[in-house]
Amino acid sequence: MPEVSFWFPLQLTLHVASLATLFALVFGVLLAWVIHRFRFPGRDGLDAVLTLPMVLPPTVLGYYLLVVIGRNGMIGRWLEESFGITLMFTWQGAVIASAVVAFPLVFKSARAALENVGQKYENAARTLGCGEWQVFLRVSLPLAVRGIVAGTMLAFARAMGEFGATLMIAGNLPGRTQTLSLAVYSAVQAGNDSLANQLVLVISVVCVAILWAANRLVKPKW
């Protein structure tokens, strides 16, 4: 069993979770706005598909990612043949896996926040000559920002704790792709309870702090 370290998994986890949360934030907010704003056939089906990573087992998500970005996958083969890029067993693959898992938390939070924005404000902006992008950027987004930020914080916590999909895509390579959750698994397998306790404590403290802050953020002001 390879030796498990402490600092590298911590640094990698923060790096991977930050990038994954950024991707989840950008695409989650944009798709939430599209589904909130427009009515089109298959809208409810698209909403269900975008929410699916929230309920599917992480290993199933990992399998889907293998089909798409694996070396024999649709996108993975194209990337390798065209640009020599391989996402398997890399920290970039871990970012993709974590982003997919964290995405629904941003998406659902953003959609709920946007739907709570009063339509009278949006309609008033339209009567003043604002286009849809201007309404979104100047009215809807500022009014929904608290809910979006809370969902983003939850997505970051979820990305930090991702295990199954990351293991299937990035593997568990010490010094290369081993995140905190994978390091905990390896430490337990190696019988290193002291290191496992340290890693678990770090993850628990960070996640509790994020949940506390998210609850404070969405708590209504009286």
Secondary structure as GFF3:
##gff-version 3
##sequence-region A 1 222
A	DSSP	alpha_helix	7	37	.	.	.	ID=ss1
A	DSSP	alpha_helix	43	51	.	.	.	ID=ss2
A	DSSP	three_ten_helix	52	54	.	.	.	ID=ss3
A	DSSP	alpha_helix	58	69	.	.	.	ID=ss4
A	DSSP	alpha_helix	74	83	.	.	.	ID=ss5
A	DSSP	alpha_helix	91	115	.	.	.	ID=ss6
A	DSSP	alpha_helix	119	127	.	.	.	ID=ss7
A	DSSP	alpha_helix	132	135	.	.	.	ID=ss8
A	DSSP	pi_helix	136	140	.	.	.	ID=ss9
A	DSSP	alpha_helix	141	160	.	.	.	ID=ss10
A	DSSP	alpha_helix	164	170	.	.	.	ID=ss11
A	DSSP	alpha_helix	180	189	.	.	.	ID=ss12
A	DSSP	alpha_helix	193	218	.	.	.	ID=ss13
###
